[in-house]
């Protein structure tokens, strides 16, 4: 499957660029791949943060409603990642 890339230009501080370049070299990957990896990690963290906020908003209902607690087998990483 071919990836769909979009070229973007960003401006980094020199220190940021130097640090990222060193990390990329140490990991044996391109600067662009490293930046994509960092962005993906931040995007995943944002999704989990949004999920946590949503879960907190539903916590009272979830802990007090027996019909909702019957679905606890669907909770957790296995459900999110499609694993069994």
Secondary structure, DSSP 8 states (H G I E B T S, - for coil): -------------HHHHHHHHHHHHHHTS-HHHHHHHHHHHHHHHHHHHHHHHHHHHHHHHHHH-HHHHTTGGG-SHHHHTT--
